Amino acid sequence: MSGATYMKLEIESLSENESFARVVAAAFASRLDPTLEEISDIKTAVSEAVTNAIIHAYEDRVGRITISAALEGNRLTVEVADEGIGIADLEQAREPLYTSKPELDRSGMGFTIMENFMDGLTVFSAPGEGTRIVMVKEIRSKKS
């Protein structure tokens, strides 16, 4: 990410930290003068990624979630990473409506929402090693 403007935030996997993370990501992206719709898309996608980490990564303990972002040209890249249990079957987890926590009334739409609100989504995960979600958003309102 050389030549990029960069930020990094570490939070505990507590539900009250989700809104803070999404506001920080949106504030960072505001340097590109995005539209309100673009800001809303970024906030929604970051919210979904952080919520997934809070709910799934650490099960019954509090752990660390790292949110990093970079701006390069008109492109925002946001990474949300945890050091939790990882995802055993990534393909299944990315299926719309699939949830490993039905008892929590989860919709199973987190990855689908991230994909629809961002221009790119890549997920890296391995059981016992955590999960890293990389999302890209092209800010089209930016005049290059």
C-alpha positions in Angstrom: 0.0 0.0 0.0 2.9 2.4 -0.7 1.7 5.8 -1.8 -1.6 5.3 0.0 -3.0 7.2 2.9 -3.5 4.6 5.7 -5.3 4.1 9.0 -5.6 1.3 11.5 -7.9 0.8 14.4 -8.1 -2.0 17.0 -11.2 -2.7 19.0 -12.5 -5.3 21.4 -15.1 -7.7 20.0 -17.9 -6.0 21.8 -21.2 -5.0 20.1 -20.9 -1.4 21.4 -17.8 -1.0 19.3 -19.5 -1.8 15.9 -20.9 1.7 15.5 -17.6 3.3 16.4 -15.8 1.2 13.8 -18.2 2.1 11.0 -18.1 5.8 11.8 -14.3 5.8 11.8 -14.2 4.1 8.4 -16.7 6.5 7.0 -14.8 9.5 8.4 -11.6 8.2 6.9 -13.3 7.7 3.5 -14.7 11.2 3.6 -11.3 12.5 2.4 -12.4 11.4 -1.1 -15.5 13.5 -0.9 -17.9 10.5 -1.5 -21.6 10.9 -2.0 -24.0 10.2 0.9 -24.9 6.9 -0.8 -21.2 5.9 -1.0 -20.7 6.7 2.7 -23.8 4.7 3.6 -22.5 1.7 1.5 -19.1 1.8 3.3 -20.7 2.1 6.8 -23.1 -0.8 6.1 -20.3 -3.1 4.7 -18.0 -2.3 7.6 -20.8 -2.8 10.1 -21.5 -6.3 8.6 -17.9 -7.3 8.7 -17.3 -6.1 12.3 -20.6 -7.7 13.4 -19.6 -11.0 11.9 -16.3 -10.9 13.9 -18.1 -9.9 17.1 -20.7 -12.7 16.8 -18.6 -15.5 15.2 -14.9 -15.1 15.8 -14.5 -15.5 19.5 -17.6 -17.4 20.6 -17.7 -16.8 24.4 -14.8 -14.5 24.9 -13.7 -11.0 24.0 -11.0 -10.7 21.4 -9.4 -8.2 19.1 -10.8 -6.9 15.8 -8.5 -4.9 13.6 -9.9 -2.5 11.0 -7.4 -0.9 8.6 -8.1 1.2 5.6 -6.1 2.7 2.7 -7.0 5.4 0.2 -5.2 5.4 -3.1 -6.5 7.5 -6.0 -10.3 7.1 -5.8 -10.1 3.7 -4.2 -10.9 2.8 -0.6 -9.7 -0.5 0.7 -11.0 -1.7 4.1 -9.7 -4.8 5.9 -11.5 -6.2 8.9 -9.5 -9.0 10.7 -9.9 -11.1 13.7 -7.8 -13.8 15.4 -10.7 -16.0 16.2 -11.9 -19.5 15.4 -11.9 -18.9 11.6 -14.5 -20.3 9.1 -14.5 -24.0 8.5 -16.4 -23.9 5.2 -16.0 -20.5 3.6 -18.1 -21.4 0.5 -21.0 -22.4 2.7 -20.6 -19.3 4.9 -20.9 -17.0 1.8 -24.2 -18.6 0.7 -27.1 -16.2 1.2 -29.3 -17.0 4.2 -26.7 -19.4 5.7 -26.0 -18.8 9.4 -24.1 -20.8 11.9 -26.0 -19.0 14.7 -29.7 -19.4 13.9 -30.5 -19.2 17.7 -29.4 -15.5 17.5 -31.9 -14.7 14.8 -29.1 -13.9 12.3 -30.2 -13.4 8.7 -27.2 -15.0 7.1 -26.9 -12.1 4.7 -23.6 -10.5 5.9 -21.3 -11.5 3.1 -24.1 -10.9 0.5 -24.6 -7.4 1.9 -20.8 -6.7 1.8 -20.6 -7.9 -1.8 -23.6 -5.7 -2.9 -22.4 -2.5 -1.1 -18.8 -2.7 -2.1 -17.0 -3.1 -5.5 -14.9 -6.0 -4.3 -14.8 -8.5 -1.5 -12.2 -11.1 -0.7 -12.4 -13.3 2.4 -9.4 -15.2 3.9 -10.0 -17.6 6.7 -8.7 -20.8 8.2 -10.0 -22.7 11.2 -8.1 -21.7 14.3 -6.4 -18.8 12.5 -9.0 -16.1 12.2 -10.6 -14.3 9.3 -9.6 -11.3 7.2 -12.1 -9.6 5.0 -10.9 -7.2 2.3 -13.4 -4.8 0.8 -12.8 -2.3 -2.0 -14.9 0.7 -2.9 -14.3 2.9 -5.9 -15.4 6.4 -5.0 -17.0 7.5 -8.3 -17.8 11.1 -7.2 -14.0 11.7 -6.9 -12.7 13.9 -9.7 -9.3 12.5 -10.7 
